[in-house]
Amino acid sequence: MKITGDKGVDVAFECTSVNEVLDSLVELTKPAGVVVIVSIWSHPATVMYILWL
């Protein structure tokens, strides 16, 4: 967040199939930003909703 001046990024790409990475991307993306999931998950992806509060 320091790089963006605490504003967050406009677009983030998830390429790992790791829930912790997805949570980080959601947290670091602007409220109106987009998280693009590029990877193919072998299990359901979940997002910690607490990050949105």
mmCIF entry with sequence, helices, sheets and N, C-alpha, C, O atoms, coordinates in Angstrom:
data_MODEL
# 
_entry.id   MODEL 
# 
_entity.id                         1 
_entity.type                       polymer 
_entity.pdbx_number_of_molecules   1 
# 
_entity_poly.entity_id                      1 
_entity_poly.type                           'polypeptide(L)' 
_entity_poly.nstd_linkage                   no 
_entity_poly.nstd_monomer                   no 
_entity_poly.pdbx_seq_one_letter_code       MKITGDKGVDVAFECTSVNEVLDSLVELTKPAGVVVIVSIWSHPATVMYILWL 
_entity_poly.pdbx_seq_one_letter_code_can   MKITGDKGVDVAFECTSVNEVLDSLVELTKPAGVVVIVSIWSHPATVMYILWL 
_entity_poly.pdbx_strand_id                 A 
# 
loop_
_entity_poly_seq.entity_id 
_entity_poly_seq.num 
_entity_poly_seq.mon_id 
_entity_poly_seq.hetero 
1 1  MET n 
1 2  LYS n 
1 3  ILE n 
1 4  THR n 
1 5  GLY n 
1 6  ASP n 
1 7  LYS n 
1 8  GLY n 
1 9  VAL n 
1 10 ASP n 
1 11 VAL n 
1 12 ALA n 
1 13 PHE n 
1 14 GLU n 
1 15 CYS n 
1 16 THR n 
1 17 SER n 
1 18 VAL n 
1 19 ASN n 
1 20 GLU n 
1 21 VAL n 
1 22 LEU n 
1 23 ASP n 
1 24 SER n 
1 25 LEU n 
1 26 VAL n 
1 27 GLU n 
1 28 LEU n 
1 29 THR n 
1 30 LYS n 
1 31 PRO n 
1 32 ALA n 
1 33 GLY n 
1 34 VAL n 
1 35 VAL n 
1 36 VAL n 
1 37 ILE n 
1 38 VAL n 
1 39 SER n 
1 40 ILE n 
1 41 TRP n 
1 42 SER n 
1 43 HIS n 
1 44 PRO n 
1 45 ALA n 
1 46 THR n 
1 47 VAL n 
1 48 MET n 
1 49 TYR n 
1 50 ILE n 
1 51 LEU n 
1 52 TRP n 
1 53 LEU n 
# 
_struct_asym.id          A 
_struct_asym.entity_id   1 
# 
loop_
_struct_conf.conf_type_id 
_struct_conf.id 
_struct_conf.pdbx_PDB_helix_id 
_struct_conf.beg_label_comp_id 
_struct_conf.beg_label_asym_id 
_struct_conf.beg_label_seq_id 
_struct_conf.pdbx_beg_PDB_ins_code 
_struct_conf.end_label_comp_id 
_struct_conf.end_label_asym_id 
_struct_conf.end_label_seq_id 
_struct_conf.pdbx_end_PDB_ins_code 
_struct_conf.beg_auth_comp_id 
_struct_conf.beg_auth_asym_id 
_struct_conf.beg_auth_seq_id 
_struct_conf.end_auth_comp_id 
_struct_conf.end_auth_asym_id 
_struct_conf.end_auth_seq_id 
_struct_conf.pdbx_PDB_helix_class 
_struct_conf.details 
_struct_conf.pdbx_PDB_helix_length 
HELX_P HELX_P1 AA1 ASN A 19 ? LEU A 28 ? ASN A 19 LEU A 28 1 ? 10 
HELX_P HELX_P2 AA2 TYR A 49 ? TRP A 52 ? TYR A 49 TRP A 52 5 ? 4  
# 
_struct_conf_type.id          HELX_P 
_struct_conf_type.criteria    ? 
_struct_conf_type.reference   ? 
# 
_struct_sheet.id               AA1 
_struct_sheet.type             ? 
_struct_sheet.number_strands   2 
_struct_sheet.details          ? 
# 
_struct_sheet_order.sheet_id     AA1 
_struct_sheet_order.range_id_1   1 
_struct_sheet_order.range_id_2   2 
_struct_sheet_order.offset       ? 
_struct_sheet_order.sense        parallel 
# 
loop_
_struct_sheet_range.sheet_id 
_struct_sheet_range.id 
_struct_sheet_range.beg_label_comp_id 
_struct_sheet_range.beg_label_asym_id 
_struct_sheet_range.beg_label_seq_id 
_struct_sheet_range.pdbx_beg_PDB_ins_code 
_struct_sheet_range.end_label_comp_id 
_struct_sheet_range.end_label_asym_id 
_struct_sheet_range.end_label_seq_id 
_struct_sheet_range.pdbx_end_PDB_ins_code 
_struct_sheet_range.beg_auth_comp_id 
_struct_sheet_range.beg_auth_asym_id 
_struct_sheet_range.beg_auth_seq_id 
_struct_sheet_range.end_auth_comp_id 
_struct_sheet_range.end_auth_asym_id 
_struct_sheet_range.end_auth_seq_id 
AA1 1 VAL A 9  ? GLU A 14 ? VAL A 9  GLU A 14 
AA1 2 THR A 29 ? ILE A 37 ? THR A 29 ILE A 37 
# 
loop_
_atom_site.group_PDB 
_atom_site.id 
_atom_site.type_symbol 
_atom_site.label_atom_id 
_atom_site.label_alt_id 
_atom_site.label_comp_id 
_atom_site.label_asym_id 
_atom_site.label_entity_id 
_atom_site.label_seq_id 
_atom_site.pdbx_PDB_ins_code 
_atom_site.Cartn_x 
_atom_site.Cartn_y 
_atom_site.Cartn_z 
_atom_site.occupancy 
_atom_site.B_iso_or_equiv 
_atom_site.pdbx_formal_charge 
_atom_site.auth_seq_id 
_atom_site.auth_comp_id 
_atom_site.auth_asym_id 
_atom_site.auth_atom_id 
_atom_site.pdbx_PDB_model_num 
ATOM 1   N N  . MET A 1 1  ? 0.816   -1.193  0.000   1.00 0.00 ? 1  MET A N  1 
ATOM 2   C CA . MET A 1 1  ? 0.000   0.000   0.000   1.00 0.00 ? 1  MET A CA 1 
ATOM 3   C C  . MET A 1 1  ? 0.862   1.261   0.000   1.00 0.00 ? 1  MET A C  1 
ATOM 4   O O  . MET A 1 1  ? 0.408   2.317   -0.441  1.00 0.00 ? 1  MET A O  1 
ATOM 5   N N  . LYS A 1 2  ? 2.080   1.165   0.482   1.00 0.00 ? 2  LYS A N  1 
ATOM 6   C CA . LYS A 1 2  ? 2.962   2.324   0.513   1.00 0.00 ? 2  LYS A CA 1 
ATOM 7   C C  . LYS A 1 2  ? 3.219   2.841   -0.897  1.00 0.00 ? 2  LYS A C  1 
ATOM 8   O O  . LYS A 1 2  ? 3.271   4.051   -1.113  1.00 0.00 ? 2  LYS A O  1 
ATOM 9   N N  . ILE A 1 3  ? 3.378   1.940   -1.848  1.00 0.00 ? 3  ILE A N  1 
ATOM 10  C CA . ILE A 1 3  ? 3.677   2.335   -3.233  1.00 0.00 ? 3  ILE A CA 1 
ATOM 11  C C  . ILE A 1 3  ? 2.514   3.124   -3.835  1.00 0.00 ? 3  ILE A C  1 
ATOM 12  O O  . ILE A 1 3  ? 2.740   4.046   -4.619  1.00 0.00 ? 3  ILE A O  1 
ATOM 13  N N  . THR A 1 4  ? 1.282   2.781   -3.484  1.00 0.00 ? 4  THR A N  1 
ATOM 14  C CA . THR A 1 4  ? 0.108   3.449   -4.060  1.00 0.00 ? 4  THR A CA 1 
ATOM 15  C C  . THR A 1 4  ? -0.399  4.588   -3.181  1.00 0.00 ? 4  THR A C  1 
ATOM 16  O O  . THR A 1 4  ? -1.462  5.145   -3.455  1.00 0.00 ? 4  THR A O  1 
ATOM 17  N N  . GLY A 1 5  ? 0.336   4.943   -2.134  1.00 0.00 ? 5  GLY A N  1 
ATOM 18  C CA . GLY A 1 5  ? -0.114  6.005   -1.244  1.00 0.00 ? 5  GLY A CA 1 
ATOM 19  C C  . GLY A 1 5  ? -1.369  5.619   -0.478  1.00 0.00 ? 5  GLY A C  1 
ATOM 20  O O  . GLY A 1 5  ? -2.240  6.457   -0.245  1.00 0.00 ? 5  GLY A O  1 
ATOM 21  N N  . ASP A 1 6  ? -1.465  4.354   -0.085  1.00 0.00 ? 6  ASP A N  1 
ATOM 22  C CA . ASP A 1 6  ? -2.619  3.793   0.639   1.00 0.00 ? 6  ASP A CA 1 
ATOM 23  C C  . ASP A 1 6  ? -3.923  3.835   -0.152  1.00 0.00 ? 6  ASP A C  1 
ATOM 24  O O  . ASP A 1 6  ? -5.003  3.753   0.434   1.00 0.00 ? 6  ASP A O  1 
ATOM 25  N N  . LYS A 1 7  ? -3.837  3.960   -1.464  1.00 0.00 ? 7  LYS A N  1 
ATOM 26  C CA . LYS A 1 7  ? -5.039  3.980   -2.302  1.00 0.00 ? 7  LYS A CA 1 
ATOM 27  C C  . LYS A 1 7  ? -5.407  2.599   -2.811  1.00 0.00 ? 7  LYS A C  1 
ATOM 28  O O  . LYS A 1 7  ? -6.578  2.344   -3.096  1.00 0.00 ? 7  LYS A O  1 
ATOM 29  N N  . GLY A 1 8  ? -4.443  1.705   -2.933  1.00 0.00 ? 8  GLY A N  1 
ATOM 30  C CA . GLY A 1 8  ? -4.691  0.379   -3.477  1.00 0.00 ? 8  GLY A CA 1 
ATOM 31  C C  . GLY A 1 8  ? -4.504  0.354   -4.983  1.00 0.00 ? 8  GLY A C  1 
ATOM 32  O O  . GLY A 1 8  ? -4.358  1.395   -5.623  1.00 0.00 ? 8  GLY A O  1 
ATOM 33  N N  . VAL A 1 9  ? -4.510  -0.835  -5.531  1.00 0.00 ? 9  VAL A N  1 
ATOM 34  C CA . VAL A 1 9  ? -4.302  -0.994  -6.977  1.00 0.00 ? 9  VAL A CA 1 
ATOM 35  C C  . VAL A 1 9  ? -5.631  -1.078  -7.709  1.00 0.00 ? 9  VAL A C  1 
ATOM 36  O O  . VAL A 1 9  ? -6.655  -1.434  -7.125  1.00 0.00 ? 9  VAL A O  1 
ATOM 37  N N  . ASP A 1 10 ? -5.606  -0.746  -8.993  1.00 0.00 ? 10 ASP A N  1 
ATOM 38  C CA . ASP A 1 10 ? -6.816  -0.819  -9.812  1.00 0.00 ? 10 ASP A CA 1 
ATOM 39  C C  . ASP A 1 10 ? -7.134  -2.254  -10.209 1.00 0.00 ? 10 ASP A C  1 
ATOM 40  O O  . ASP A 1 10 ? -8.295  -2.664  -10.199 1.00 0.00 ? 10 ASP A O  1 
ATOM 41  N N  . VAL A 1 11 ? -6.095  -3.021  -10.560 1.00 0.00 ? 11 VAL A N  1 
ATOM 42  C CA . VAL A 1 11 ? -6.271  -4.400  -11.031 1.00 0.00 ? 11 VAL A CA 1 
ATOM 43  C C  . VAL A 1 11 ? -5.197  -5.276  -10.392 1.00 0.00 ? 11 VAL A C  1 
ATOM 44  O O  . VAL A 1 11 ? -4.032  -4.888  -10.305 1.00 0.00 ? 11 VAL A O  1 
ATOM 45  N N  . ALA A 1 12 ? -5.609  -6.468  -9.945  1.00 0.00 ? 12 ALA A N  1 
ATOM 46  C CA . ALA A 1 12 ? -4.664  -7.442  -9.396  1.00 0.00 ? 12 ALA A CA 1 
ATOM 47  C C  . ALA A 1 12 ? -4.939  -8.789  -10.056 1.00 0.00 ? 12 ALA A C  1 
ATOM 48  O O  . ALA A 1 12 ? -6.092  -9.147  -10.295 1.00 0.00 ? 12 ALA A O  1 
ATOM 49  N N  . PHE A 1 13 ? -3.871  -9.533  -10.350 1.00 0.00 ? 13 PHE A N  1 
ATOM 50  C CA . PHE A 1 13 ? -3.994  -10.831 -10.993 1.00 0.00 ? 13 PHE A CA 1 
ATOM 51  C C  . PHE A 1 13 ? -3.569  -11.934 -10.030 1.00 0.00 ? 13 PHE A C  1 
ATOM 52  O O  . PHE A 1 13 ? -2.465  -11.894 -9.487  1.00 0.00 ? 13 PHE A O  1 
ATOM 53  N N  . GLU A 1 14 ? -4.434  -12.909 -9.819  1.00 0.00 ? 14 GLU A N  1 
ATOM 54  C CA . GLU A 1 14 ? -4.149  -14.058 -8.954  1.00 0.00 ? 14 GLU A CA 1 
ATOM 55  C C  . GLU A 1 14 ? -3.729  -15.204 -9.861  1.00 0.00 ? 14 GLU A C  1 
ATOM 56  O O  . GLU A 1 14 ? -4.492  -15.627 -10.730 1.00 0.00 ? 14 GLU A O  1 
ATOM 57  N N  . CYS A 1 15 ? -2.505  -15.708 -9.658  1.00 0.00 ? 15 CYS A N  1 
ATOM 58  C CA . CYS A 1 15 ? -1.944  -16.745 -10.533 1.00 0.00 ? 15 CYS A CA 1 
ATOM 59  C C  . CYS A 1 15 ? -1.409  -17.938 -9.754  1.00 0.00 ? 15 CYS A C  1 
ATOM 60  O O  . CYS A 1 15 ? -0.636  -18.719 -10.308 1.00 0.00 ? 15 CYS A O  1 
ATOM 61  N N  . THR A 1 16 ? -1.792  -18.110 -8.485  1.00 0.00 ? 16 THR A N  1 
ATOM 62  C CA . THR A 1 16 ? -1.157  -19.126 -7.646  1.00 0.00 ? 16 THR A CA 1 
ATOM 63  C C  . THR A 1 16 ? -2.082  -20.229 -7.143  1.00 0.00 ? 16 THR A C  1 
ATOM 64  O O  . THR A 1 16 ? -1.603  -21.298 -6.763  1.00 0.00 ? 16 THR A O  1 
ATOM 65  N N  . SER A 1 17 ? -3.377  -20.001 -7.131  1.00 0.00 ? 17 SER A N  1 
ATOM 66  C CA . SER A 1 17 ? -4.354  -20.938 -6.535  1.00 0.00 ? 17 SER A CA 1 
ATOM 67  C C  . SER A 1 17 ? -4.158  -21.086 -5.027  1.00 0.00 ? 17 SER A C  1 
ATOM 68  O O  . SER A 1 17 ? -4.411  -22.155 -4.471  1.00 0.00 ? 17 SER A O  1 
ATOM 69  N N  . VAL A 1 18 ? -3.709  -20.027 -4.369  1.00 0.00 ? 18 VAL A N  1 
ATOM 70  C CA . VAL A 1 18 ? -3.485  -20.041 -2.921  1.00 0.00 ? 18 VAL A CA 1 
ATOM 71  C C  . VAL A 1 18 ? -4.430  -19.024 -2.278  1.00 0.00 ? 18 VAL A C  1 
ATOM 72  O O  . VAL A 1 18 ? -4.403  -17.843 -2.625  1.00 0.00 ? 18 VAL A O  1 
ATOM 73  N N  . ASN A 1 19 ? -5.271  -19.486 -1.334  1.00 0.00 ? 19 ASN A N  1 
ATOM 74  C CA . ASN A 1 19 ? -6.254  -18.602 -0.712  1.00 0.00 ? 19 ASN A CA 1 
ATOM 75  C C  . ASN A 1 19 ? -5.634  -17.389 -0.027  1.00 0.00 ? 19 ASN A C  1 
ATOM 76  O O  . ASN A 1 19 ? -6.208  -16.301 -0.072  1.00 0.00 ? 19 ASN A O  1 
ATOM 77  N N  . GLU A 1 20 ? -4.480  -17.555 0.603   1.00 0.00 ? 20 GLU A N  1 
ATOM 78  C CA . GLU A 1 20 ? -3.837  -16.436 1.288   1.00 0.00 ? 20 GLU A CA 1 
ATOM 79  C C  . GLU A 1 20 ? -3.448  -15.334 0.304   1.00 0.00 ? 20 GLU A C  1 
ATOM 80  O O  . GLU A 1 20 ? -3.530  -14.149 0.630   1.00 0.00 ? 20 GLU A O  1 
ATOM 81  N N  . VAL A 1 21 ? -3.030  -15.720 -0.885  1.00 0.00 ? 21 VAL A N  1 
ATOM 82  C CA . VAL A 1 21 ? -2.684  -14.742 -1.913  1.00 0.00 ? 21 VAL A CA 1 
ATOM 83  C C  . VAL A 1 21 ? -3.944  -14.014 -2.371  1.00 0.00 ? 21 VAL A C  1 
ATOM 84  O O  . VAL A 1 21 ? -3.926  -12.794 -2.534  1.00 0.00 ? 21 VAL A O  1 
ATOM 85  N N  . LEU A 1 22 ? -5.022  -14.739 -2.578  1.00 0.00 ? 22 LEU A N  1 
ATOM 86  C CA . LEU A 1 22 ? -6.290  -14.127 -2.979  1.00 0.00 ? 22 LEU A CA 1 
ATOM 87  C C  . LEU A 1 22 ? -6.761  -13.137 -1.922  1.00 0.00 ? 22 LEU A C  1 
ATOM 88  O O  . LEU A 1 22 ? -7.207  -12.042 -2.261  1.00 0.00 ? 22 LEU A O  1 
ATOM 89  N N  . ASP A 1 23 ? -6.669  -13.502 -0.651  1.00 0.00 ? 23 ASP A N  1 
ATOM 90  C CA . ASP A 1 23 ? -7.045  -12.591 0.435   1.00 0.00 ? 23 ASP A CA 1 
ATOM 91  C C  . ASP A 1 23 ? -6.212  -11.318 0.387   1.00 0.00 ? 23 ASP A C  1 
ATOM 92  O O  . ASP A 1 23 ? -6.742  -10.220 0.555   1.00 0.00 ? 23 ASP A O  1 
ATOM 93  N N  . SER A 1 24 ? -4.913  -11.459 0.160   1.00 0.00 ? 24 SER A N  1 
ATOM 94  C CA . SER A 1 24 ? -4.026  -10.296 0.081   1.00 0.00 ? 24 SER A CA 1 
ATOM 95  C C  . SER A 1 24 ? -4.405  -9.392  -1.086  1.00 0.00 ? 24 SER A C  1 
ATOM 96  O O  . SER A 1 24 ? -4.418  -8.169  -0.950  1.00 0.00 ? 24 SER A O  1 
ATOM 97  N N  . LEU A 1 25 ? -4.711  -9.991  -2.223  1.00 0.00 ? 25 LEU A N  1 
ATOM 98  C CA . LEU A 1 25 ? -5.085  -9.198  -3.390  1.00 0.00 ? 25 LEU A CA 1 
ATOM 99  C C  . LEU A 1 25 ? -6.377  -8.423  -3.151  1.00 0.00 ? 25 LEU A C  1 
ATOM 100 O O  . LEU A 1 25 ? -6.487  -7.258  -3.533  1.00 0.00 ? 25 LEU A O  1 
ATOM 101 N N  . VAL A 1 26 ? -7.344  -9.068  -2.523  1.00 0.00 ? 26 VAL A N  1 
ATOM 102 C CA . VAL A 1 26 ? -8.606  -8.381  -2.218  1.00 0.00 ? 26 VAL A CA 1 
ATOM 103 C C  . VAL A 1 26 ? -8.339  -7.207  -1.279  1.00 0.00 ? 26 VAL A C  1 
ATOM 104 O O  . VAL A 1 26 ? -8.907  -6.129  -1.449  1.00 0.00 ? 26 VAL A O  1 
ATOM 105 N N  . GLU A 1 27 ? -7.486  -7.418  -0.304  1.00 0.00 ? 27 GLU A N  1 
ATOM 106 C CA . GLU A 1 27 ? -7.168  -6.368  0.659   1.00 0.00 ? 27 GLU A CA 1 
ATOM 107 C C  . GLU A 1 27 ? -6.416  -5.203  0.011   1.00 0.00 ? 27 GLU A C  1 
ATOM 108 O O  . GLU A 1 27 ? -6.611  -4.051  0.397   1.00 0.00 ? 27 GLU A O  1 
ATOM 109 N N  . LEU A 1 28 ? -5.560  -5.495  -0.968  1.00 0.00 ? 28 LEU A N  1 
ATOM 110 C CA . LEU A 1 28 ? -4.714  -4.477  -1.578  1.00 0.00 ? 28 LEU A CA 1 
ATOM 111 C C  . LEU A 1 28 ? -5.332  -3.794  -2.800  1.00 0.00 ? 28 LEU A C  1 
ATOM 112 O O  . LEU A 1 28 ? -4.741  -2.868  -3.356  1.00 0.00 ? 28 LEU A O  1 
ATOM 113 N N  . THR A 1 29 ? -6.514  -4.242  -3.217  1.00 0.00 ? 29 THR A N  1 
ATOM 114 C CA . THR A 1 29 ? -7.183  -3.670  -4.387  1.00 0.00 ? 29 THR A CA 1 
ATOM 115 C C  . THR A 1 29 ? -8.161  -2.585  -3.941  1.00 0.00 ? 29 THR A C  1 
ATOM 116 O O  . THR A 1 29 ? -8.821  -2.721  -2.910  1.00 0.00 ? 29 THR A O  1 
ATOM 117 N N  . LYS A 1 30 ? -8.249  -1.512  -4.721  1.00 0.00 ? 30 LYS A N  1 
ATOM 118 C CA . LYS A 1 30 ? -9.188  -0.424  -4.426  1.00 0.00 ? 30 LYS A CA 1 
ATOM 119 C C  . LYS A 1 30 ? -10.603 -0.985  -4.313  1.00 0.00 ? 30 LYS A C  1 
ATOM 120 O O  . LYS A 1 30 ? -10.892 -2.034  -4.889  1.00 0.00 ? 30 LYS A O  1 
ATOM 121 N N  . PRO A 1 31 ? -11.495 -0.305  -3.579  1.00 0.00 ? 31 PRO A N  1 
ATOM 122 C CA . PRO A 1 31 ? -12.881 -0.777  -3.477  1.00 0.00 ? 31 PRO A CA 1 
ATOM 123 C C  . PRO A 1 31 ? -13.556 -0.975  -4.837  1.00 0.00 ? 31 PRO A C  1 
ATOM 124 O O  . PRO A 1 31 ? -14.358 -1.896  -4.994  1.00 0.00 ? 31 PRO A O  1 
ATOM 125 N N  . ALA A 1 32 ? -13.249 -0.137  -5.804  1.00 0.00 ? 32 ALA A N  1 
ATOM 126 C CA . ALA A 1 32 ? -13.835 -0.279  -7.141  1.00 0.00 ? 32 ALA A CA 1 
ATOM 127 C C  . ALA A 1 32 ? -12.894 -1.009  -8.094  1.00 0.00 ? 32 ALA A C  1 
ATOM 128 O O  . ALA A 1 32 ? -13.135 -1.038  -9.301  1.00 0.00 ? 32 ALA A O  1 
ATOM 129 N N  . GLY A 1 33 ? -11.814 -1.601  -7.558  1.00 0.00 ? 33 GLY A N  1 
ATOM 130 C CA . GLY A 1 33 ? -10.844 -2.311  -8.380  1.00 0.00 ? 33 GLY A CA 1 
ATOM 131 C C  . GLY A 1 33 ? -11.313 -3.709  -8.766  1.00 0.00 ? 33 GLY A C  1 
ATOM 132 O O  . GLY A 1 33 ? -12.395 -4.147  -8.378  1.00 0.00 ? 33 GLY A O  1 
ATOM 133 N N  . VAL A 1 34 ? -10.483 -4.393  -9.531  1.00 0.00 ? 34 VAL A N  1 
ATOM 134 C CA . VAL A 1 34 ? -10.820 -5.712  -10.057 1.00 0.00 ? 34 VAL A CA 1 
ATOM 135 C C  . VAL A 1 34 ? -9.721  -6.708  -9.697  1.00 0.00 ? 34 VAL A C  1 
ATOM 136 O O  . VAL A 1 34 ? -8.535  -6.425  -9.867  1.00 0.00 ? 34 VAL A O  1 
ATOM 137 N N  . VAL A 1 35 ? -10.128 -7.878  -9.196  1.00 0.00 ? 35 VAL A N  1 
ATOM 138 C CA . VAL A 1 35 ? -9.205  -8.987  -8.975  1.00 0.00 ? 35 VAL A CA 1 
ATOM 139 C C  . VAL A 1 35 ? -9.499  -10.023 -10.048 1.00 0.00 ? 35 VAL A C  1 
ATOM 140 O O  . VAL A 1 35 ? -10.611 -10.547 -10.121 1.00 0.00 ? 35 VAL A O  1 
ATOM 141 N N  . VAL A 1 36 ? -8.519  -10.319 -10.872 1.00 0.00 ? 36 VAL A N  1 
ATOM 142 C CA . VAL A 1 36 ? -8.673  -11.277 -11.964 1.00 0.00 ? 36 VAL A CA 1 
ATOM 143 C C  . VAL A 1 36 ? -8.018  -12.588 -11.537 1.00 0.00 ? 36 VAL A C  1 
ATOM 144 O O  . VAL A 1 36 ? -6.832  -12.622 -11.209 1.00 0.00 ? 36 VAL A O  1 
ATOM 145 N N  . ILE A 1 37 ? -8.801  -13.665 -11.543 1.00 0.00 ? 37 ILE A N  1 
ATOM 146 C CA . ILE A 1 37 ? -8.266  -14.986 -11.199 1.00 0.00 ? 37 ILE A CA 1 
ATOM 147 C C  . ILE A 1 37 ? -7.862  -15.671 -12.495 1.00 0.00 ? 37 ILE A C  1 
ATOM 148 O O  . ILE A 1 37 ? -8.708  -16.038 -13.310 1.00 0.00 ? 37 ILE A O  1 
ATOM 149 N N  . VAL A 1 38 ? -6.566  -15.837 -12.670 1.00 0.00 ? 38 VAL A N  1 
ATOM 150 C CA . VAL A 1 38 ? -6.004  -16.431 -13.880 1.00 0.00 ? 38 VAL A CA 1 
ATOM 151 C C  . VAL A 1 38 ? -5.784  -17.923 -13.693 1.00 0.00 ? 38 VAL A C  1 
ATOM 152 O O  . VAL A 1 38 ? -5.913  -18.691 -14.646 1.00 0.00 ? 38 VAL A O  1 
ATOM 153 N N  . SER A 1 39 ? -5.457  -18.338 -12.488 1.00 0.00 ? 39 SER A N  1 
ATOM 154 C CA . SER A 1 39 ? -5.114  -19.735 -12.218 1.00 0.00 ? 39 SER A CA 1 
ATOM 155 C C  . SER A 1 39 ? -6.347  -20.636 -12.264 1.00 0.00 ? 39 SER A C  1 
ATOM 156 O O  . SER A 1 39 ? -7.481  -20.164 -12.170 1.00 0.00 ? 39 SER A O  1 
ATOM 157 N N  . ILE A 1 40 ? -6.111  -21.911 -12.405 1.00 0.00 ? 40 ILE A N  1 
ATOM 158 C CA . ILE A 1 40 ? -7.173  -22.924 -12.371 1.00 0.00 ? 40 ILE A CA 1 
ATOM 159 C C  . ILE A 1 40 ? -7.078  -23.615 -11.017 1.00 0.00 ? 40 ILE A C  1 
ATOM 160 O O  . ILE A 1 40 ? -6.094  -24.291 -10.721 1.00 0.00 ? 40 ILE A O  1 
ATOM 161 N N  . TRP A 1 41 ? -8.101  -23.440 -10.209 1.00 0.00 ? 41 TRP A N  1 
ATOM 162 C CA . TRP A 1 41 ? -8.110  -23.959 -8.838  1.00 0.00 ? 41 TRP A CA 1 
ATOM 163 C C  . TRP A 1 41 ? -8.587  -25.411 -8.829  1.00 0.00 ? 41 TRP A C  1 
ATOM 164 O O  . TRP A 1 41 ? -9.544  -25.765 -9.518  1.00 0.00 ? 41 TRP A O  1 
ATOM 165 N N  . SER A 1 42 ? -7.917  -26.234 -8.048  1.00 0.00 ? 42 SER A N  1 
ATOM 166 C CA . SER A 1 42 ? -8.359  -27.627 -7.893  1.00 0.00 ? 42 SER A CA 1 
ATOM 167 C C  . SER A 1 42 ? -9.301  -27.766 -6.700  1.00 0.00 ? 42 SER A C  1 
ATOM 168 O O  . SER A 1 42 ? -9.810  -28.851 -6.418  1.00 0.00 ? 42 SER A O  1 
ATOM 169 N N  . HIS A 1 43 ? -9.525  -26.646 -6.001  1.00 0.00 ? 43 HIS A N  1 
ATOM 170 C CA . HIS A 1 43 ? -10.426 -26.606 -4.849  1.00 0.00 ? 43 HIS A CA 1 
ATOM 171 C C  . HIS A 1 43 ? -11.160 -25.265 -4.893  1.00 0.00 ? 43 HIS A C  1 
ATOM 172 O O  . HIS A 1 43 ? -10.700 -24.338 -5.560  1.00 0.00 ? 43 HIS A O  1 
ATOM 173 N N  . PRO A 1 44 ? -12.300 -25.145 -4.190  1.00 0.00 ? 44 PRO A N  1 
ATOM 174 C CA . PRO A 1 44 ? -13.036 -23.878 -4.212  1.00 0.00 ? 44 PRO A CA 1 
ATOM 175 C C  . PRO A 1 44 ? -12.208 -22.728 -3.623  1.00 0.00 ? 44 PRO A C  1 
ATOM 176 O O  . PRO A 1 44 ? -11.578 -22.881 -2.577  1.00 0.00 ? 44 PRO A O  1 
ATOM 177 N N  . ALA A 1 45 ? -12.216 -21.613 -4.285  1.00 0.00 ? 45 ALA A N  1 
ATOM 178 C CA . ALA A 1 45 ? -11.547 -20.419 -3.769  1.00 0.00 ? 45 ALA A CA 1 
ATOM 179 C C  . ALA A 1 45 ? -12.460 -19.749 -2.751  1.00 0.00 ? 45 ALA A C  1 
ATOM 180 O O  . ALA A 1 45 ? -13.671 -19.669 -2.956  1.00 0.00 ? 45 ALA A O  1 
ATOM 181 N N  . THR A 1 46 ? -11.885 -19.270 -1.659  1.00 0.00 ? 46 THR A N  1 
ATOM 182 C CA . THR A 1 46 ? -12.669 -18.557 -0.655  1.00 0.00 ? 46 THR A CA 1 
ATOM 183 C C  . THR A 1 46 ? -11.984 -17.226 -0.349  1.00 0.00 ? 46 THR A C  1 
ATOM 184 O O  . THR A 1 46 ? -10.764 -17.097 -0.450  1.00 0.00 ? 46 THR A O  1 
ATOM 185 N N  . VAL A 1 47 ? -12.799 -16.244 0.025   1.00 0.00 ? 47 VAL A N  1 
ATOM 186 C CA . VAL A 1 47 ? -12.297 -14.928 0.390   1.00 0.00 ? 47 VAL A CA 1 
ATOM 187 C C  . VAL A 1 47 ? -12.763 -14.626 1.805   1.00 0.00 ? 47 VAL A C  1 
ATOM 188 O O  . VAL A 1 47 ? -13.923 -14.850 2.149   1.00 0.00 ? 47 VAL A O  1 
ATOM 189 N N  . MET A 1 48 ? -11.846 -14.113 2.622   1.00 0.00 ? 48 MET A N  1 
ATOM 190 C CA . MET A 1 48 ? -12.212 -13.730 3.982   1.00 0.00 ? 48 MET A CA 1 
ATOM 191 C C  . MET A 1 48 ? -13.008 -12.434 3.924   1.00 0.00 ? 48 MET A C  1 
ATOM 192 O O  . MET A 1 48 ? -12.455 -11.382 3.604   1.00 0.00 ? 48 MET A O  1 
ATOM 193 N N  . TYR A 1 49 ? -14.308 -12.500 4.230   1.00 0.00 ? 49 TYR A N  1 
ATOM 194 C CA . TYR A 1 49 ? -15.183 -11.326 4.147   1.00 0.00 ? 49 TYR A CA 1 
ATOM 195 C C  . TYR A 1 49 ? -14.807 -10.257 5.163   1.00 0.00 ? 49 TYR A C  1 
ATOM 196 O O  . TYR A 1 49 ? -15.143 -9.090  4.965   1.00 0.00 ? 49 TYR A O  1 
ATOM 197 N N  . ILE A 1 50 ? -14.133 -10.610 6.225   1.00 0.00 ? 50 ILE A N  1 
ATOM 198 C CA . ILE A 1 50 ? -13.724 -9.649  7.235   1.00 0.00 ? 50 ILE A CA 1 
ATOM 199 C C  . ILE A 1 50 ? -12.850 -8.555  6.630   1.00 0.00 ? 50 ILE A C  1 
ATOM 200 O O  . ILE A 1 50 ? -12.803 -7.441  7.151   1.00 0.00 ? 50 ILE A O  1 
ATOM 201 N N  . LEU A 1 51 ? -12.166 -8.860  5.545   1.00 0.00 ? 51 LEU A N  1 
ATOM 202 C CA . LEU A 1 51 ? -11.305 -7.881  4.882   1.00 0.00 ? 51 LEU A CA 1 
ATOM 203 C C  . LEU A 1 51 ? -12.121 -6.739  4.296   1.00 0.00 ? 51 LEU A C  1 
ATOM 204 O O  . LEU A 1 51 ? -11.603 -5.634  4.132   1.00 0.00 ? 51 LEU A O  1 
ATOM 205 N N  . TRP A 1 52 ? -13.374 -6.983  3.983   1.00 0.00 ? 52 TRP A N  1 
ATOM 206 C CA . TRP A 1 52 ? -14.199 -5.966  3.341   1.00 0.00 ? 52 TRP A CA 1 
ATOM 207 C C  . TRP A 1 52 ? -14.835 -5.018  4.345   1.00 0.00 ? 52 TRP A C  1 
ATOM 208 O O  . TRP A 1 52 ? -15.368 -3.984  3.943   1.00 0.00 ? 52 TRP A O  1 
ATOM 209 N N  . LEU A 1 53 ? -14.800 -5.326  5.617   1.00 0.00 ? 53 LEU A N  1 
ATOM 210 C CA . LEU A 1 53 ? -15.445 -4.484  6.620   1.00 0.00 ? 53 LEU A CA 1 
ATOM 211 C C  . LEU A 1 53 ? -14.602 -3.300  6.991   1.00 0.00 ? 53 LEU A C  1 
ATOM 212 O O  . LEU A 1 53 ? -15.007 -2.491  7.827   1.00 0.00 ? 53 LEU A O  1 
# 
